[in-house]
Amino acid sequence: MKILLDECVTKKLKPYLKEFEVFTVIELGWGGVKNGKLLTLCVENDFDVLLTIDKNLIYQQNLGKYKISIAVLKTVTSKIEDLRQFVPSFKEQLLHFEPHKVYLIDKY
């Protein structure tokens, strides 16, 4: 499973997802890339999931045209202390993700 952490998700989350192939937007040199182009890059580079906390992404793009799953953590902060609480729920739901869909992830 190949996962991209959006620019708004700290790289400190990577160790909590070590069983997956995880990259950050910054380490790929995609910092500052707008959402539409970012989704295109995800598809072109065979990512399975874009993990973000950007709730507005759902409303800004025609997500059905991108063959990728998008997971949105329903958090109010980007602090690792908060984000890591979503990992168990994310991992559990990840098994059922389908391309072209958005999943809102709660803590529990």
ABEGO torsion letter per residue (X at the ends): XBBBBBAABBAAAAAAAAABBBBBAAAAGABGBBAAAAAAAAAAAGBABBBBABAAAAAABBAAABBBBBBBBBBABABAAAAAAAAAAAAAAAAABBBGBBBBBBAX
